[in-house]
Each structure stands twice: as structure tokens, then as C-alpha cells.
Amino acid sequence: TYDDEIKIMAKVGKEFKQKVLFTSVDVEEEDHRRMVEFLGVRHRINNDTFPTMRIVTMKDSSPPVRFRPEDTSVTEENVRDFVSAYVAGDIARDYFTEPLPKDWDKRPAKYLTAVNFKSVIVGSPSKPSLVMWHAPWCGHCKNMAPVWDTMAENFPDYVVGKIDATVNEVPGLPAVHSFPTIKLYRTDGTEAEYNGERTVEGLTKFINTDGVYGMAAPDQPHDEL
């Protein structure tokens, strides 16, 4: 029961009170829905059985880093083993990874996830890429859909794709919290971020100038996570 689990948390928490802060989230509260997604325990790529647990670290203005045990059930043994392993540095961070659809490359504008991002975009790319990091609830991103399809059709020598930043975290790359974020990834490993007008004309100039046009243009409205 909930009371039993709180007692477990309190008991084990005393053992780590100088190193880890123990707390709980009532998942029955509608206002806590975004918190549950933030913690990575329930969204469209993950659906934990409750109760569950995570360790989350947040430093300064850096994005959260999550740690997930192999067994998420809340027992005294599991909680103690999980926290002990974290404190010892024996648990790797957990990354959001959206499953890759089988038809990810069927359309001109490619469907990217954390599964194929490195191999297609930054690993050993055979051609440059234009990528939009987006969020499903972002109105500005939705307005970009026809523009993105046109760019993919107009530039077959580029990988033009989009990736949902709310369910994909690519190891080694900074988190994206402003949507849409549009980047040109060059074959030499460098990149440029676009801040110009979100039109076919503007993005075409961005590509044709190898990422120079649009870097100094006035910022367009963004939705923030």
C-alpha cells in the first residue's frame, strides 16, 4: 500500500540522508501529469506500472538527468540496492528513446529518433542534414509541416528529417527545450542553428549559404518546454 511504501522510503532515506533526497509524487493528481512525464515514468514511449521510482539530478540550469533501476518495483531491497548503486556510480543515466518506426525513411522528410540519429545524422554521414527538433504540442512546429515536406523534396542531396525532442535524448548531444529548433549538420561534424524566417525561401538560403544565412536574423517565436 501507499503507506507501506512511504515507510520504506522513510526508512531507507535515513541511510542516505546526506546524499539523496527522497520524495514522492501523487500520480492521482491531474496537476502532477507533467511531473510524471518529466520524471520519465509515464508518457507515450514508456508506461511504468505504479508505484515506480527514479533518481533525478538537477544542477543549476542544466536539464534533468534521470536514472532508472532494472526493477522499478518499490520494495525495501530494491530501493536500497538502487540508491546504493547510484551513489557508487554504478548506474548509467537513462535516456528517452523513442522506438524507430519501420517506415522511418519512407517519406522524403525522414522520421528520426534517438535510435537512428547518430548513425544517420552525426555518425559517419554521407551527406549533410537539416533537422527540426520539435514537440507534438508546439503550434509553431505544426505550422512548419508543409514547409518541411517541401524542403525534403527540394533537397534530395540532404537528409531532411525531424525528431520529437520530448521523447528522444541523444547521448552526447545537448538537450533541446525550445521549439522548433532547426539545425544544419555538416558532414565534417560541425553544425549551425537557424533563427531566420520559417519559410521555404528562408531555409533554402540557409542551406545554400552552408548555414550562414539565418544565424544573425531576428529570432522567431518559439514554444518552450
Secondary structure as GFF3:
##gff-version 3
##sequence-region A 1 225
A	DSSP	alpha_helix	2	15	.	.	.	ID=ss1
A	DSSP	three_ten_helix	30	32	.	.	.	ID=ss2
A	DSSP	alpha_helix	33	39	.	.	.	ID=ss3
A	DSSP	beta_strand	42	43	.	.	.	ID=ss4
A	DSSP	beta_strand	46	47	.	.	.	ID=ss5
A	DSSP	beta_strand	55	57	.	.	.	ID=ss6
A	DSSP	beta_strand	65	67	.	.	.	ID=ss7
A	DSSP	alpha_helix	76	87	.	.	.	ID=ss8
A	DSSP	beta_strand	110	112	.	.	.	ID=ss9
A	DSSP	alpha_helix	117	117	.	.	.	ID=ss10
A	DSSP	pi_helix	118	123	.	.	.	ID=ss11
A	DSSP	beta_strand	129	134	.	.	.	ID=ss12
A	DSSP	alpha_helix	139	154	.	.	.	ID=ss13
A	DSSP	beta_strand	159	164	.	.	.	ID=ss14
A	DSSP	beta_strand	178	179	.	.	.	ID=ss15
A	DSSP	beta_strand	181	185	.	.	.	ID=ss16
A	DSSP	beta_strand	191	194	.	.	.	ID=ss17
A	DSSP	alpha_helix	200	208	.	.	.	ID=ss18
A	DSSP	beta_strand	223	224	.	.	.	ID=ss19
###
